[in-house]
């Protein structure tokens, strides 16, 4: 339950702190006193979106703190454990807003996120106000209420998990279909390109070697002349370099016998002659390897053009062409691999579809069984709320009478909650036909219908605290008295906090708090405090007759309080 609430610098609230009680807590006060601001502050604790205009004028930041206490074994303990938040039966939440846009959340002293608050909120507080009326008017919310009444949340959550797996597999199948279509569209071009590259029998570095060979072939005559002339000068003709060096070598050998200092020169000449002979012989061999071959030049030219064409398509280098050929070959293999994978995923998808259909059909059957019980219970509760004779039904959209649609239709309608679409139907007047709730219910009737549903769901809900923000709109008299009694009954299961303007409801509270605003130091300031017995009499009298508290009004207030508390 919500044990303590502290608000600082939110709208007209400068500093406010209150301790709520177990059971039925009533909040009353003049219109505009700040009651709705308190509800907005509580919403911040539950993870609602924060706006800087909530911060009080002149303040740099706003802060809301809430202390919750839970009984042993509360299911919130498992969630806190999953979130790695320490828990010993209490939760202290603090949320701070700054004008710079910073938003700080702490849970039990540790930093947390707004998303974590949103996960905790279903276990903390349920706020029912005018917006809840709008929620009740939307048929898309009726299925969740039906499931909550029937205790079908576990089956619903299990179905949602399996639906998520189904959607994932379906998305994977669709993606594979798209990939395969794209690959098939490109298959012929890919095969042509791959075969074109393979037919070329390219060798790494071949283009560079061919360029060198083409250069030699184009200048073969010039090369042959230069090589031949060099060979003649070095070795072949009379007076060649090798011959002259040989003569010098022989004469110096004889001279070295007379002067040993010439031996080093003789060795140098021997080395030079040997190198010149090797160079000359190499030139002779090269001269023979430089044929004048116009046909070979033509072949080389054609090969170079072929490789250039491939590089233009798949280059810019020959290595890139080879890599493209390998990639295209892999693509051809990948296409078959994708087809095999698609077949496997399709088989898995069919199995998941079948399981999903069976579970959705079973859940639909349970819902139809539960819907009759909800209708009977809702009619009984509404009869107690001065809506005797009201008929309430849960209408299933397909009108199949419990038979599931065919497979294709089932899957088309399928969502995380199954394939059912339901709408609450109402006839508030005897003899009138059933019509959609959204089209015929008045504000007062909506308040009572919502309270009836809250009462029916009370035993199943895991939330500890239920806040009713002026849900008594549009009702009065006997209906208000009955609503007050229903709220009191609801407080047996949950801590109830009710903001009301009706004395018939206020008199039934276990604790009564008054919200007021005053001007202090030229600033409007909202405050809240618990009323003692006599103050409560005066507040009930004010709700009965306005500011002029006559003795008659005070006596009436005492009677109402005595009757309200004794009704417990």
C-alpha positions in Angstrom: 0.0 0.0 0.0 1.0 3.6 -0.4 2.1 4.6 3.1 3.6 8.0 2.6 3.6 10.6 -0.1 5.8 13.8 -0.3 5.6 16.4 -3.0 7.8 19.4 -3.5 7.5 22.3 -6.0 4.9 20.7 -8.2 2.5 23.3 -9.7 0.9 25.2 -6.7 2.3 22.7 -4.2 5.4 24.1 -2.4 5.9 21.3 0.1 3.3 18.7 0.9 3.6 15.4 2.9 0.9 13.0 4.1 0.6 9.5 5.5 -2.2 7.5 4.1 -4.0 4.7 5.9 -5.0 1.1 5.1 -8.6 0.7 3.9 -10.7 3.5 2.5 -9.0 7.0 2.3 -11.1 9.9 1.2 -9.7 13.2 -0.2 -12.0 16.2 -0.6 -11.7 19.9 -1.1 -12.8 22.8 -3.1 -12.5 22.7 -6.9 -9.0 23.8 -7.9 -7.6 23.2 -4.5 -4.9 20.8 -5.9 -6.4 17.3 -5.7 -5.7 16.6 -9.3 -2.2 17.9 -8.9 -1.7 15.2 -6.3 -2.9 12.6 -8.7 -0.5 14.0 -11.4 2.3 13.7 -8.9 1.4 10.1 -8.2 1.4 9.4 -11.9 5.0 10.6 -12.1 5.9 7.9 -9.5 4.3 5.4 -11.9 6.5 6.4 -14.8 4.3 9.0 -16.6 5.9 11.4 -18.9 7.2 14.5 -17.2 7.0 18.1 -18.4 9.0 21.0 -17.0 5.9 23.2 -16.7 4.9 21.0 -13.8 7.7 22.7 -11.8 6.5 25.4 -9.4 7.2 29.0 -10.6 10.5 30.2 -9.2 11.8 26.7 -8.4 14.6 24.9 -10.3 13.4 21.4 -9.7 10.4 19.4 -8.5 10.5 16.2 -6.5 8.0 13.4 -5.7 8.6 10.7 -3.2 6.4 7.7 -2.3 6.9 5.0 0.3 5.1 1.7 -0.4 4.8 -1.2 2.0 3.9 -4.8 0.8 2.8 -7.9 2.6 5.1 -11.0 2.7 5.2 -13.0 -0.5 4.1 -10.1 -2.7 4.7 -10.9 -6.4 6.5 -7.5 -6.8 9.4 -9.1 -4.9 10.2 -11.3 -7.9 10.2 -8.4 -10.3 12.5 -6.3 -8.0 14.8 -9.3 -7.9 14.9 -9.4 -11.7 15.7 -5.7 -11.7 18.4 -6.2 -9.1 16.7 -3.8 -6.6 17.0 -4.6 -2.9 13.6 -5.3 -1.3 12.6 -6.0 2.3 8.9 -5.3 2.1 9.3 -1.6 1.4 9.9 0.4 -1.8 10.9 4.1 -1.7 10.6 5.8 -5.0 12.0 9.3 -5.7 11.6 11.2 -8.9 13.2 14.6 -9.5 12.5 16.9 -12.5 14.7 19.9 -13.4 14.0 22.8 -15.7 17.1 21.7 -17.8 15.2 18.6 -18.7 17.1 16.2 -16.4 15.0 13.4 -15.0 16.4 11.4 -12.0 14.7 8.3 -10.6 15.8 6.4 -7.5 14.3 3.2 -6.2 15.3 2.1 -2.7 18.3 4.5 -3.0 19.7 3.2 -6.3 19.5 4.9 -9.6 16.8 3.6 -11.9 15.0 4.5 -15.1 11.5 5.6 -16.0 11.1 2.3 -17.9 11.7 0.5 -14.6 9.0 2.5 -12.9 6.6 1.6 -15.7 7.3 -2.1 -15.1 6.7 -1.7 -11.4 3.5 0.4 -11.7 1.1 -2.4 -12.3 1.9 -3.7 -8.8 1.8 -0.3 -7.1 -1.2 1.8 -8.0 -4.2 1.7 -10.3 -5.6 5.2 -11.0 -9.2 5.4 -12.1 -10.4 8.7 -13.2 -12.2 10.5 -16.0 -9.6 9.0 -18.5 -10.6 5.6 -17.3 -14.1 6.3 -18.5 -12.6 6.9 -21.9 -10.7 3.7 -21.7 -13.9 1.8 -20.9 -15.5 3.4 -24.0 -12.8 1.8 -26.3 -13.7 -1.8 -27.3 -10.1 -2.7 -27.8 -9.7 -2.5 -24.0 -12.6 -4.8 -23.2 -10.7 -8.1 -23.9 -8.1 -7.3 -21.3 -10.9 -6.7 -18.7 -12.5 -10.0 -19.7 -9.2 -11.9 -19.3 -8.6 -10.2 -15.9 -12.0 -11.3 -14.7 -11.5 -14.9 -15.8 -7.9 -15.1 -14.5 -6.7 -15.7 -18.0 -3.6 -13.5 -17.9 -1.2 -16.4 -17.7 -2.7 -18.0 -20.8 -2.8 -14.6 -22.5 0.9 -13.9 -21.7 1.9 -17.3 -22.9 0.0 -16.7 -26.1 1.7 -13.3 -26.5 5.1 -14.9 -26.2 4.3 -17.6 -28.8 2.8 -14.9 -31.1 6.1 -13.0 -30.8 8.0 -16.1 -31.9 5.5 -16.6 -34.7 6.0 -13.0 -35.9 9.7 -13.4 -35.8 9.6 -16.6 -37.9 7.2 -15.0 -40.3 9.4 -12.0 -40.7 12.4 -14.3 -41.3 10.4 -16.2 -44.0 9.4 -13.0 -45.7 13.0 -11.8 -45.6 14.2 -15.0 -47.1 11.6 -14.8 -49.8 12.7 -11.3 -50.7 16.4 -12.3 -50.7 15.7 -15.3 -52.9 13.6 -13.3 -55.4 16.3 -10.7 -55.6 19.0 -13.4 -56.1 16.9 -15.2 -58.7 16.4 -11.9 -60.6 20.1 -11.4 -60.7 20.9 -15.1 -61.2 21.3 -15.1 -65.0 23.5 -12.0 -64.9 25.6 -13.4 -62.1 26.0 -16.7 -64.0 27.0 -14.9 -67.2 29.5 -12.8 -65.3 30.9 -15.7 -63.3 31.3 -17.8 -66.5 32.9 -14.9 -68.3 35.5 -14.5 -65.6 36.1 -18.3 -65.3 36.5 -18.6 -69.1 39.3 -16.1 -69.1 41.5 -18.3 -67.0 43.1 -15.3 -65.4 46.4 -15.7 -63.5 47.4 -13.3 -60.7 49.7 -10.5 -62.1 49.1 -11.6 -65.7 48.3 -8.1 -66.9 51.6 -6.7 -65.7 53.5 -9.5 -67.4 51.6 -9.0 -70.7 52.3 -5.3 -70.7 56.0 -6.1 -70.4 55.8 -8.7 -73.2 53.9 -6.3 -75.5 56.6 -3.6 -74.9 59.3 -6.1 -76.0 57.4 -7.3 -79.0 56.7 -3.7 -80.2 60.5 -2.8 -80.0 61.9 -6.2 -80.9 64.1 -4.9 -83.8 65.5 -2.1 -81.7 66.3 -4.5 -78.9 67.9 -7.0 -81.2 70.1 -4.3 -82.7 71.2 -3.0 -79.4 71.9 -6.5 -78.0 73.8 -7.6 -81.2 76.0 -4.5 -81.2 76.8 -4.9 -77.5 77.7 -8.5 -78.0 80.0 -7.6 -80.9 81.7 -4.9 -78.9 82.2 -7.1 -75.9 83.1 -10.4 -77.4 82.7 -11.3 -81.1 84.6 -8.8 -83.2 88.3 -8.3 -83.6 89.6 -6.0 -80.9 86.6 -6.8 -78.7 86.7 -5.7 -75.0 87.2 -9.3 -73.9 90.1 -9.8 -76.3 91.8 -6.6 -75.2 91.5 -7.3 -71.5 92.8 -10.9 -72.1 96.0 -9.5 -73.7 96.5 -7.1 -70.9 95.9 -9.9 -68.4 98.6 -12.1 -70.0 101.3 -9.4 -70.2 100.7 -8.3 -66.6 100.9 -12.0 -65.4 104.5 -12.1 -66.8 105.3 -8.7 -65.4 103.9 -9.8 -61.9 106.7 -12.4 -61.8 109.0 -9.5 -61.8 107.0 -7.2 -59.4 104.5 -8.9 -57.1 102.7 -5.6 -56.6 101.0 -6.2 -60.0 99.2 -9.4 -58.8 96.2 -7.4 -57.5 95.7 -5.8 -60.8 96.0 -9.2 -62.6 93.2 -10.5 -60.3 91.0 -7.4 -61.0 91.5 -7.9 -64.8 90.6 -11.6 -64.5 87.4 -10.8 -62.6 86.4 -8.1 -65.1 87.1 -10.4 -68.1 84.9 -13.1 -66.5 82.0 -10.8 -65.9 82.3 -9.4 -69.4 82.3 -12.9 -70.9 79.1 -13.7 -68.8 77.5 -10.5 -69.9 78.3 -11.2 -73.6 77.1 -14.8 -73.4 73.9 -13.5 -71.8 73.4 -11.0 -74.6 74.0 -13.7 -77.2 71.3 -15.9 -75.6 68.9 -13.0 -75.2 69.4 -12.1 -78.9 68.1 -15.5 -79.8 65.1 -15.0 -77.5 64.0 -11.8 -79.2 62.1 -13.1 -82.3 60.2 -10.8 -84.6 56.7 -12.3 -84.1 53.8 -10.1 -85.2 51.3 -12.9 -84.5 52.4 -13.2 -80.9 52.1 -9.4 -80.6 48.6 -9.7 -81.9 47.7 -12.4 -79.4 49.2 -10.3 -76.5 47.3 -7.2 -77.6 44.0 -9.2 -77.7 44.6 -10.7 -74.3 45.4 -7.3 -72.8 42.2 -5.8 -74.2 40.2 -8.8 -72.8 41.7 -8.2 -69.3 41.1 -4.5 -69.5 37.4 -5.1 -70.4 37.0 -7.4 -67.4 38.7 -4.8 -65.1 36.3 -2.1 -66.4 33.4 -4.3 -65.4 34.7 -5.8 -62.2 38.0 -3.9 -61.4 39.8 -1.7 -61.0 42.5 -4.4 -60.6 42.9 -7.9 -61.8 42.8 -9.1 -58.2 39.4 -7.4 -58.0 38.2 -9.4 -61.0 39.3 -12.6 -59.5 37.6 -11.7 -56.2 34.4 -10.9 -58.1 34.5 -14.3 -59.8 34.8 -16.0 -56.4 32.0 -13.9 -55.0 29.7 -14.7 -57.9 30.4 -18.4 -57.5 29.6 -18.2 -53.8 26.3 -16.3 -54.7 25.3 -19.2 -56.9 25.9 -21.6 -53.9 24.2 -19.1 -51.5 21.0 -19.2 -53.6 20.6 -22.9 -53.0 21.5 -22.4 -49.4 18.9 -19.7 -49.0 16.3 -22.0 -50.5 17.1 -24.8 -48.1 17.0 -22.4 -45.2 13.6 -21.0 -46.3 12.2 -24.5 -46.5 13.5 -25.2 -43.0 12.0 -22.0 -41.6 8.7 -22.6 -43.3 8.4 -26.0 -41.7 9.2 -24.5 -38.3 6.7 -21.7 -39.0 3.9 -24.2 -39.9 4.5 -26.0 -36.6 4.4 -22.7 -34.7 1.3 -21.6 -36.6 -0.5 -24.8 -35.7 0.4 -24.5 -32.0 -0.6 -20.8 -32.0 -4.0 -21.6 -33.5 -4.7 -24.4 -31.1 -3.8 -22.2 -28.1 -5.7 -19.2 -29.4 -8.7 -21.4 -30.1 -8.5 -22.9 -26.6 -8.2 -19.4 -25.0 -11.1 -18.2 -27.1 -13.2 -21.0 -25.8 -12.3 -20.1 -22.2 -13.1 -16.5 -22.8 -16.6 -17.4 -24.1 -17.2 -19.5 -21.0 -15.9 -16.7 -18.7 -18.0 -14.0 -20.6 -21.2 -15.4 -19.4 -20.0 -15.2 -15.8 -18.8 -11.7 -16.3 -22.2 -10.7 -17.7 -24.1 -12.2 -14.7 -21.7 -10.7 -12.1 -21.7 -7.3 -13.8 -25.5 -7.2 -13.8 -25.6 -8.2 -10.1 -23.1 -5.4 -9.2 -24.9 -2.8 -11.3 -28.2 -3.8 -9.7 -26.6 -2.9 -6.4 -25.5 0.4 -7.9 -29.1 1.5 -8.6 -29.1 0.2 -12.2 -31.7 -2.5 -11.7 -32.8 -4.3 -14.8 -29.6 -3.5 -16.7 -28.5 -6.2 -19.1 -24.8 -6.6 -19.8 -23.3 -8.9 -22.4 -19.9 -9.6 -23.9 -20.2 -9.7 -27.7 -17.6 -11.6 -29.8 -17.1 -9.8 -33.1 -17.0 -12.8 -35.4 -20.4 -14.1 -34.2 -19.2 -17.7 -34.7 -20.8 -19.0 -31.6 -17.5 -20.4 -30.3 -16.3 -22.0 -33.6 -12.8 -20.7 -34.6 -12.5 -19.2 -38.1 -10.6 -21.1 -40.7 -6.8 -21.1 -40.6 -6.1 -18.2 -43.0 -8.7 -16.0 -41.3 -7.4 -17.0 -37.9 -3.9 -16.0 -38.8 -5.1 -12.8 -40.4 -6.9 -11.8 -37.2 -4.3 -13.0 -34.9 -2.5 -10.7 -32.5 -0.6 -11.0 -29.2 -3.9 -11.5 -27.4 -5.3 -14.0 -29.9 -7.9 -13.7 -32.6 -10.9 -12.6 -30.4 -12.4 -9.1 -30.7 -15.0 -8.4 -28.0 -17.2 -5.4 -27.1 -19.3 -4.8 -24.0 -22.9 -4.4 -24.8 -25.4 -2.7 -22.5 -29.1 -2.2 -22.1 -29.7 0.2 -19.2 -33.5 0.3 -19.6 -35.9 -2.6 -19.5 -37.2 -3.4 -22.9 -34.4 -1.8 -24.8 -32.1 -3.8 -27.0 -28.4 -4.3 -26.3 -26.2 -1.7 -27.8 -22.5 -0.9 -27.6 -21.5 0.5 -24.3 -19.7 3.5 -25.9 -22.9 4.6 -27.7 -25.4 4.6 -24.9 -23.8 4.9 -21.4 -24.1 8.3 -19.7 -21.4 9.7 -17.5 -23.0 8.5 -14.3 -23.6 5.1 -15.7 -20.0 4.8 -16.9 -18.8 5.6 -13.3 -21.0 2.9 -11.9 -20.0 0.4 -14.6 -16.3 1.1 -14.0 -16.8 0.7 -10.3 -18.7 -2.6 -10.8 -15.8 -3.9 -12.9 -13.2 -2.8 -10.4 -15.1 -4.6 -7.7 -15.3 -7.8 -9.8 -11.6 -7.6 -10.5 -10.6 -6.8 -7.0 -9.9 -10.3 -5.9 -7.7 -11.1 -9.0 -5.7 -7.8 -9.2 -2.1 -7.7 -7.9 -2.1 -4.0 -7.5 -2.0 -2.9 -3.8 -3.5 0.6 -4.1 -6.5 1.9 -6.2 -7.0 5.6 -6.7 -10.4 6.9 -7.8 -10.2 10.5 -9.1 -13.7 11.9 -9.1 -15.3 8.8 -10.5 -18.5 9.9 -8.9 -19.2 12.4 -11.8 -22.8 12.4 -12.9 -24.3 10.5 -10.0 -25.9 11.4 -6.7 -28.6 10.4 -4.2 -29.0 6.6 -3.7 -26.6 5.7 -6.4 -23.9 7.7 -4.6 -24.6 5.9 -1.3 -24.3 2.6 -3.1 -21.1 3.6 -4.8 -19.7 4.7 -1.4 -20.5 1.3 0.0 -19.0 -0.5 -3.0 -15.8 1.5 -2.5 -15.7 0.5 1.1 -16.1 -3.1 0.1 -13.3 -2.8 -2.4 -11.1 -1.5 0.4 -11.2 -4.9 2.0 -9.0 -6.1 -0.9 -6.9 -3.0 -1.6 -6.0 0.3 -0.1 -8.5 2.7 -1.7 -7.9 6.4 -2.2 -11.0 8.3 -3.5 -11.2 12.0 -4.5 -14.8 12.9 -4.2 -17.2 15.8 -3.9 -20.1 13.6 -2.6 -20.8 13.4 1.1 -22.5 10.0 0.6 -19.1 8.6 -0.5 -16.9 10.7 1.9 -18.8 9.6 5.0 -17.8 6.0 4.4 -14.0 6.5 4.5 -11.8 5.0 7.2 -9.7 8.2 7.0 -10.6 11.6 5.6 -8.1 14.1 4.2 -8.8 17.7 3.1 -6.9 19.4 0.3 -6.9 23.2 0.5 -5.1 26.1 -1.0 -4.2 29.4 0.7 -2.2 32.5 -0.2 1.0 32.7 1.9 3.6 35.4 1.4 1.7 36.3 -1.8 2.0 32.8 -3.2 -0.7 30.2 -3.7 0.1 27.1 -1.6 -1.8 23.8 -1.6 -1.8 21.6 1.5 -3.3 18.4 2.7 -4.0 17.1 6.2 -6.0 14.4 7.9 -9.2 15.6 9.6 -10.1 14.7 13.1 -13.6 13.7 14.1 -15.1 17.2 14.5 -13.3 18.6 11.4 -14.7 15.7 9.4 -18.2 16.6 10.5 -17.7 20.1 9.3 -16.2 18.9 5.9 -19.2 16.5 5.3 -21.5 19.4 6.2 -19.7 21.6 3.6 -20.1 18.9 1.0 -23.8 18.8 1.9 -24.6 22.5 1.9 -21.7 24.7 0.9 -19.8 27.2 3.1 -22.7 28.2 5.3 -22.6 25.4 8.0 -26.0 25.5 9.7 -26.7 23.4 12.8 -29.0 21.3 10.7 -26.3 20.6 8.2 -23.9 19.6 11.0 -26.4 17.3 12.5 -27.0 15.7 9.1 -23.3 15.3 8.6 -23.0 13.5 12.0 -25.8 11.2 11.1 -24.2 10.4 7.8 -20.9 9.7 9.4 -22.5 7.4 12.0 -24.4 5.6 9.4 -21.4 5.4 7.1 -19.1 3.9 9.7 -21.7 1.6 11.1 -22.3 0.3 7.6 -18.9 -1.2 7.7 
